[in-house]
Amino acid sequence: MNVGDKVRFTFAKKEKEGEVVKVHEKAAFIRTDFPKDKGKIVKRKIKDIKA
């Protein structure tokens, strides 16, 4: 997983798609768009992210 990759992750029992902004050893920060908050950054464990 690298910065700029498009990934899918679970949010509120639904699948969301976003772009990886920062990667750490066990977690990644993902920029995604929500209906009322464009460009929100969320943190997810790498094991919970689907490439």
Secondary structure by P-SEA (a helix, b strand, c coil): cccccccccccccbbbbbbbccccccbbbbbbbcccccbbbbbbccccccc
